[in-house]
Amino acid sequence: MSDRSLRGMRLGAQSMETESGVEPAPRQRVEYRCEDGERVFVTFAAEAEVPPVWVSKTGKEALLVDGEKPDTSNDKPVRTHWDMLLERRSIEELEVILQDRLDKLRERRGERAAS
């Protein structure tokens, strides 16, 4: 082995620099509350824009304490796959397509068509 090899070190796994003289970035601790009273604390950078709503670890929506309630009047209603399908086809067309697919499936299985 070479005399210059480093023994007992995990190269790249640990920094050789110390933390002396290093100042952490300024932070702010923000409080959110759920409708059921659950309190959620989140730490942000001091210059970060604080969102008005935060989702807690339990999956509930929490609002910023002393903040304005977000305006949700412009939100679009959620469109499901079924809603989008009904925009393209009528119920009668869908029933015809369903019957056609069922007939083909029954033919493939060797059953006779149910009509």
Backbone hydrogen bonds, N-H to C=O, Kabsch-Sander energy under -0.5 kcal/mol:
donor,donor_aa,acceptor,acceptor_aa,energy
5,S,2,S,-0.9
7,R,5,S,-0.6
11,L,9,M,-1.0
13,A,10,R,-1.7
14,Q,10,R,-0.9
22,V,19,E,-1.5
23,E,21,G,-0.5
28,Q,44,F,-2.9
30,V,28,Q,-0.6
30,V,42,V,-3.2
32,Y,40,V,-3.2
33,R,63,L,-2.6
34,C,38,E,-2.5
35,E,61,E,-0.5
37,G,34,C,-1.6
40,V,32,Y,-2.9
42,V,30,V,-2.6
44,F,28,Q,-2.8
44,F,42,V,-0.5
46,A,26,P,-2.6
48,A,45,A,-1.4
50,V,48,A,-0.5
54,W,62,A,-2.6
56,S,54,W,-0.6
56,S,60,K,-3.0
59,G,56,S,-1.8
62,A,54,W,-3.3
63,L,33,R,-2.7
64,L,52,P,-2.1
65,V,31,E,-2.4
67,G,64,L,-1.5
72,T,70,P,-0.7
75,D,72,T,-1.2
80,T,78,V,-0.6
84,M,80,T,-2.0
85,L,81,H,-2.2
86,L,82,W,-2.3
87,E,83,D,-0.9
88,R,84,M,-0.7
88,R,85,L,-1.0
89,R,85,L,-2.3
94,L,90,S,-2.1
95,E,91,I,-2.2
96,V,92,E,-1.9
97,I,93,E,-2.3
98,L,94,L,-2.5
99,Q,95,E,-2.3
100,D,96,V,-2.3
101,R,97,I,-2.4
102,L,98,L,-2.5
103,D,99,Q,-2.3
104,K,100,D,-2.1
105,L,101,R,-2.2
106,R,102,L,-2.5
107,E,103,D,-2.3
108,R,104,K,-2.1
109,R,105,L,-1.7
110,G,106,R,-0.7
110,G,107,E,-0.8
111,E,106,R,-2.5
115,S,113,A,-1.1
